[in-house]
Amino acid sequence: MNKPTKILSEKTAFSTSKFIANTYTVETDGYKREHTDILRNPTVSIFALDNSGVIYLISQYRYLLEREALEAPAGFMEEGEDPLVAAKRELKEETGIIANSWKKFGEVELGASVVAGVSHLFFAKDLTFGETKLDKGEKGLQLVKLPLSEAVERVINGDINTSASVIGILMLNTLIQEEKL
């Protein structure tokens, strides 16, 4: 594939444990310009479903959105961490749930311009319920149980609108209906 954009230079503008901001000088069709882009560390998003078709989501206040967000349990992967290991850790920490059956059913790019990062999507079933192990700053998390069909409706009406959660719920519902999960 022909790459129409050439990276002429790259330098790190800012770095944290969760992302790197790089400034690039790029050339497209003879036109040079500068971009600063965010490269997020990989994340996992977990869609836990019990035998009766109930999905387990979380509700938490998101200050950037200035509201409560209903979304899949999720979190950043540690450097070098296997996505499945991260998914099991995040599900247990945020919901207290341990799943005996896991299947990765997708990866989604959270953006393609300015912010780039991938989220690994996991289906978890055969659930056992226990105590949460919330990280500092997560004490306001609330576990929310919904029939999967209601979660789909809440995606359609905009109540659930974070990208990985929307994509994961719709994909999970489709794959279950098509008997692929």
ChimeraX attribute file (.defattr): number of C-alpha atoms within 10 A of each C-alpha:
attribute: neighborCount
match mode: 1-to-1
recipient: residues
	/A:1	3
	/A:2	4
	/A:3	6
	/A:4	9
	/A:5	13
	/A:6	13
	/A:7	12
	/A:8	12
	/A:9	11
	/A:10	14
	/A:11	11
	/A:12	13
	/A:13	13
	/A:14	12
	/A:15	12
	/A:16	9
	/A:17	10
	/A:18	14
	/A:19	16
	/A:20	17
	/A:21	18
	/A:22	17
	/A:23	17
	/A:24	18
	/A:25	15
	/A:26	17
	/A:27	16
	/A:28	12
	/A:29	8
	/A:30	10
	/A:31	8
	/A:32	13
	/A:33	11
	/A:34	14
	/A:35	13
	/A:36	18
	/A:37	18
	/A:38	21
	/A:39	18
	/A:40	20
	/A:41	18
	/A:42	21
	/A:43	23
	/A:44	27
	/A:45	27
	/A:46	31
	/A:47	25
	/A:48	26
	/A:49	22
	/A:50	17
	/A:51	9
	/A:52	8
	/A:53	12
	/A:54	17
	/A:55	22
	/A:56	24
	/A:57	25
	/A:58	19
	/A:59	17
	/A:60	16
	/A:61	15
	/A:62	11
	/A:63	9
	/A:64	6
	/A:65	8
	/A:66	8
	/A:67	10
	/A:68	14
	/A:69	17
	/A:70	24
	/A:71	27
	/A:72	28
	/A:73	24
	/A:74	26
	/A:75	19
	/A:76	19
	/A:77	22
	/A:78	15
	/A:79	10
	/A:80	6
	/A:81	11
	/A:82	10
	/A:83	21
	/A:84	18
	/A:85	12
	/A:86	20
	/A:87	28
	/A:88	19
	/A:89	18
	/A:90	26
	/A:91	27
	/A:92	20
	/A:93	21
	/A:94	24
	/A:95	23
	/A:96	18
	/A:97	23
	/A:98	21
	/A:99	19
	/A:100	11
	/A:101	11
	/A:102	17
	/A:103	14
	/A:104	16
	/A:105	15
	/A:106	15
	/A:107	17
	/A:108	16
	/A:109	14
	/A:110	17
	/A:111	14
	/A:112	9
	/A:113	10
	/A:114	12
	/A:115	16
	/A:116	16
	/A:117	16
	/A:118	17
	/A:119	25
	/A:120	23
	/A:121	29
	/A:122	24
	/A:123	21
	/A:124	24
	/A:125	19
	/A:126	14
	/A:127	15
	/A:128	12
	/A:129	11
	/A:130	12
	/A:131	12
	/A:132	15
	/A:133	16
	/A:134	16
	/A:135	10
	/A:136	6
	/A:137	7
	/A:138	13
	/A:139	12
	/A:140	11
	/A:141	18
	/A:142	15
	/A:143	16
	/A:144	15
	/A:145	16
	/A:146	15
	/A:147	15
	/A:148	21
	/A:149	15
	/A:150	13
	/A:151	25
	/A:152	20
	/A:153	14
	/A:154	16
	/A:155	20
	/A:156	13
	/A:157	10
	/A:158	11
	/A:159	16
	/A:160	20
	/A:161	16
	/A:162	15
	/A:163	14
	/A:164	24
	/A:165	23
	/A:166	21
	/A:167	17
	/A:168	25
	/A:169	24
	/A:170	18
	/A:171	16
	/A:172	23
	/A:173	17
	/A:174	13
	/A:175	13
	/A:176	10
	/A:177	10
	/A:178	9
	/A:179	8
	/A:180	9
	/A:181	12
